[in-house]
Amino acid sequence: MVIKNVNLETVCGITSTIPDNMLDEVAFAGKSNVGKSSLINALMNRKALARTSSQPGKTQTINFYNVNESMYLVDLPGYGYANANVEIKAKWGQMIENYLHTSKRLKAVFLLIDIRHEPSENDQLMYEWMGHQGYAPIIIATKADKLKRGQVIRHVQMIREVLQMEPESIVIPFSAETKQGREEIWELIDSLVEIPEEILEEQKKKEQKKQKEQAQKNDAPARKPRWKATDRPVAKKTQKKAAAKKKANKKKG
């Protein structure tokens, strides 16, 4: 997908109401520090759209990113943050559950798992829980650049076995550093998201208007240099002044 514009449109906290969006949504979930913000920045071709941090638990809200005015990418709070107290963890869980049950436009949930390690107990619980909510999470195995190619294949198989995934379930190795997996993720999103006809029509009109303005700009006559327009060549005028000055200096001598 060509990213023409993207903006953080809505931020939902614990007490916020989930927006009733008119565009399709895809959501991204994962435990704290799994590389979710880095993934979002890589997908959007932005360096700091989503704030990254070495400190886990940075994302504590549900963030709705409007992409090309045609879909929403939804960043869910990270789970499994050890330093968060039980009450906060419960509220984050309620936020995610509320979103999954409330959103009318959610088309898919991507679950991020660090490819270097076996899925944690929290990862396994989240995978099973999302299945019970009616979603078959698509696994994105992050930090693939940290492993050799042969290791990537073995670790993907390990993730499948630990999560007891069905053969048709999808696992996409991804690296925010090399952008491995980026195009595959977008191709999958494009196949899931349906853009409303009125949105497509509006985008088409904007593009036609832009092309028309550019064509008019290209067809506009070039402006002539001022000295040509007045038929007073700057070089000749300068030469006459120089000659007059030289003549005046001779008379003085």
C-alpha positions as CSV (number, residue, x, y, z in Angstrom):
1,M,0.0,0.0,0.0
2,V,1.1,3.5,-0.8
3,I,0.8,5.6,2.4
4,K,-0.4,9.1,1.3
5,N,-1.5,10.3,4.7
6,V,-1.8,8.9,8.2
7,N,-2.8,10.5,11.5
8,L,-3.6,9.5,15.0
9,E,-7.3,10.3,15.0
10,T,-8.6,8.8,18.3
11,V,-7.1,7.8,21.6
12,C,-9.3,5.8,24.0
13,G,-8.5,5.4,27.7
14,I,-10.0,3.1,30.2
15,T,-13.2,5.2,30.6
16,S,-13.4,6.3,26.9
17,T,-16.2,5.3,24.5
18,I,-15.0,3.2,21.6
19,P,-15.6,5.2,18.4
20,D,-18.3,4.0,15.9
21,N,-16.1,4.3,12.8
22,M,-17.4,4.1,9.3
23,L,-14.2,2.5,7.9
24,D,-12.8,-1.0,8.4
25,E,-10.3,-1.6,11.1
26,V,-7.4,-4.0,11.7
27,A,-6.0,-4.3,15.2
28,F,-2.5,-5.1,16.6
29,A,-2.0,-6.7,19.9
30,G,1.1,-8.0,21.7
31,K,2.9,-8.2,25.0
32,S,4.8,-5.2,26.3
33,N,8.1,-4.5,24.5
34,V,7.4,-7.0,21.6
35,G,8.0,-4.2,19.0
36,K,4.4,-3.2,18.3
37,S,5.2,0.6,17.9
38,S,8.2,-0.2,15.7
39,L,6.0,-2.4,13.5
40,I,3.4,0.4,13.2
41,N,6.1,2.9,12.2
42,A,7.5,0.5,9.6
43,L,4.1,-0.1,8.1
44,M,3.4,3.6,7.9
45,N,6.9,4.5,6.6
46,R,7.2,6.9,9.5
47,K,10.0,7.2,12.1
48,A,8.1,8.3,15.1
49,L,4.3,8.0,14.4
50,A,4.0,5.5,17.3
51,R,6.2,6.3,20.2
52,T,8.8,3.6,20.8
53,S,10.5,3.0,24.1
54,S,12.9,0.6,25.9
55,Q,10.5,0.8,28.8
56,P,7.7,-1.8,28.5
57,G,4.1,-0.8,28.9
58,K,4.3,2.4,27.0
59,T,1.0,1.9,25.1
60,Q,-1.7,2.2,27.7
61,T,-4.5,3.4,25.4
62,I,-6.3,2.2,22.3
63,N,-5.0,4.3,19.4
64,F,-6.8,4.6,16.1
65,Y,-4.7,5.6,13.1
66,N,-6.5,6.8,10.1
67,V,-4.7,5.5,7.0
68,N,-5.3,7.3,3.6
69,E,-8.8,8.1,4.9
70,S,-9.8,4.6,3.9
71,M,-9.1,2.4,6.9
72,Y,-8.0,2.3,10.6
73,L,-5.0,0.7,12.1
74,V,-5.8,0.1,15.8
75,D,-2.9,-0.2,18.3
76,L,-4.1,-2.1,21.4
77,P,-2.4,-1.8,24.9
78,G,0.5,-4.2,25.5
79,Y,-0.3,-7.0,27.9
80,G,1.9,-8.9,30.4
81,Y,3.7,-5.8,31.8
82,A,5.1,-7.2,35.0
83,N,5.4,-3.8,36.8
84,A,1.7,-2.9,36.4
85,N,-0.5,-3.8,39.3
86,V,-3.3,-6.3,39.2
87,E,-6.0,-3.6,39.0
88,I,-4.3,-1.8,36.0
89,K,-3.8,-5.1,34.2
90,A,-7.5,-6.0,34.7
91,K,-8.5,-2.6,33.3
92,W,-6.3,-3.0,30.2
93,G,-7.9,-6.4,29.6
94,Q,-11.3,-4.9,29.9
95,M,-10.4,-2.2,27.4
96,I,-9.3,-4.9,24.8
97,E,-12.3,-7.0,25.5
98,N,-14.7,-4.0,25.2
99,Y,-13.1,-3.1,21.9
100,L,-13.3,-6.6,20.4
101,H,-17.0,-6.8,21.4
102,T,-17.9,-3.2,20.5
103,S,-16.2,-2.5,17.1
104,K,-18.5,-3.1,14.2
105,R,-15.7,-2.7,11.6
106,L,-12.9,-4.9,13.0
107,K,-11.8,-7.3,10.2
108,A,-8.7,-8.9,11.7
109,V,-6.5,-9.1,14.8
110,F,-2.7,-9.4,14.4
111,L,-1.0,-10.9,17.4
112,L,2.7,-10.0,17.8
113,I,5.1,-12.6,19.3
114,D,8.9,-12.3,19.6
115,I,10.3,-14.9,17.2
116,R,13.4,-15.5,19.3
117,H,11.5,-17.1,22.2
118,E,8.7,-19.6,22.8
119,P,5.3,-17.9,23.2
120,S,5.0,-16.9,26.8
121,E,2.1,-18.0,29.0
122,N,0.5,-14.6,28.4
123,D,0.9,-15.0,24.6
124,Q,-0.8,-18.4,24.8
125,L,-3.6,-17.1,26.9
126,M,-4.2,-14.1,24.6
127,Y,-4.2,-16.4,21.5
128,E,-6.7,-18.7,23.1
129,W,-8.8,-15.9,24.5
130,M,-9.0,-14.1,21.1
131,G,-10.2,-17.4,19.6
132,H,-13.0,-17.5,22.1
133,Q,-13.9,-14.0,21.2
134,G,-14.5,-15.1,17.6
135,Y,-11.2,-14.0,16.0
136,A,-8.4,-16.2,14.6
137,P,-5.3,-14.1,15.3
138,I,-2.8,-13.7,12.6
139,I,0.7,-14.1,14.1
140,I,3.4,-11.6,13.3
141,A,6.8,-13.0,14.5
142,T,8.8,-9.8,15.3
143,K,12.5,-9.2,15.4
144,A,13.2,-11.7,12.6
145,D,16.5,-9.9,11.8
146,K,17.9,-11.2,15.1
147,L,18.0,-14.7,13.7
148,K,19.6,-16.5,10.8
149,R,17.3,-17.6,7.9
150,G,17.4,-21.3,9.0
151,Q,16.6,-20.3,12.5
152,V,13.6,-18.3,11.4
153,I,12.0,-21.3,9.8
154,R,12.6,-23.4,12.9
155,H,11.3,-20.7,15.3
156,V,8.1,-20.2,13.2
157,Q,7.4,-23.9,13.5
158,M,8.1,-23.7,17.3
159,I,5.5,-20.9,17.6
160,R,3.0,-23.0,15.6
161,E,3.5,-26.0,17.9
162,V,3.3,-24.1,21.2
163,L,0.1,-22.2,20.2
164,Q,-1.3,-25.4,18.6
165,M,-2.1,-23.5,15.5
166,E,-4.2,-24.9,12.6
167,P,-2.2,-25.7,9.4
168,E,-4.0,-22.9,7.5
169,S,-3.2,-20.3,10.2
170,I,-0.8,-17.5,9.2
171,V,2.6,-16.7,10.7
172,I,4.5,-13.7,9.2
173,P,8.2,-13.2,10.1
174,F,8.8,-9.5,10.5
175,S,11.7,-7.1,11.0
176,A,11.3,-3.4,11.7
177,E,15.0,-3.0,10.7
178,T,15.0,-4.7,7.3
179,K,11.2,-4.3,6.6
180,Q,11.0,-8.1,6.0
181,G,7.3,-9.0,6.0
182,R,6.0,-5.5,5.5
183,E,4.6,-6.1,2.0
184,E,3.1,-9.4,3.0
185,I,1.3,-7.8,5.9
186,W,-0.1,-5.0,3.7
187,E,-1.2,-7.5,1.0
188,L,-3.1,-9.4,3.7
189,I,-4.7,-6.2,5.0
190,D,-5.7,-5.1,1.5
191,S,-7.4,-8.5,1.0
192,L,-9.4,-8.0,4.3
193,V,-10.3,-4.4,4.2
194,E,-13.2,-3.1,2.0
195,I,-13.1,0.6,1.2
196,P,-16.6,2.1,0.8
197,E,-17.6,3.2,-2.7
198,E,-18.2,6.8,-1.6
199,I,-14.6,7.0,-0.2
200,L,-13.2,5.6,-3.4
201,E,-15.2,8.1,-5.5
202,E,-14.0,11.0,-3.3
203,Q,-10.4,9.8,-3.6
204,K,-10.8,9.5,-7.4
205,K,-12.2,13.1,-7.6
206,K,-9.3,14.5,-5.5
207,E,-6.7,12.7,-7.7
208,Q,-8.4,14.0,-10.9
209,K,-8.4,17.5,-9.5
210,K,-4.7,17.2,-8.6
211,Q,-3.9,15.9,-12.1
212,K,-5.9,18.7,-13.7
213,E,-4.1,21.4,-11.7
214,Q,-0.7,19.9,-12.5
215,A,-1.6,19.8,-16.3
216,Q,-2.6,23.5,-16.2
217,K,0.6,24.3,-14.5
218,N,2.6,22.5,-17.1
219,D,0.7,24.1,-20.0
220,A,1.1,27.7,-18.6
221,P,3.4,29.9,-20.8
222,A,6.8,30.4,-19.4
223,R,7.4,34.0,-18.0
224,K,10.0,35.9,-20.1
225,P,13.0,37.5,-18.4
226,R,12.3,41.2,-17.6
227,W,15.1,42.4,-19.8
228,K,13.7,40.6,-22.8
229,A,10.1,41.8,-22.2
230,T,11.3,45.5,-22.2
231,D,13.8,45.1,-25.0
232,R,16.4,46.6,-22.8
233,P,19.3,44.1,-22.6
234,V,21.1,44.5,-19.3
235,A,24.4,43.7,-20.9
236,K,24.3,46.6,-23.4
237,K,23.1,49.1,-20.8
238,T,26.0,48.2,-18.6
239,Q,28.4,48.6,-21.4
240,K,27.1,52.1,-22.2
241,K,27.5,53.1,-18.6
242,A,31.1,51.8,-18.5
243,A,32.0,53.6,-21.8
244,A,30.5,56.9,-20.5
245,K,32.5,56.5,-17.2
246,K,35.7,55.8,-19.1
247,K,35.2,58.9,-21.3
248,A,34.5,61.1,-18.3
249,N,37.7,59.9,-16.7
250,K,39.7,60.8,-19.8
251,K,38.5,64.3,-19.8
252,K,39.5,64.7,-16.1
253,G,43.0,63.4,-17.0
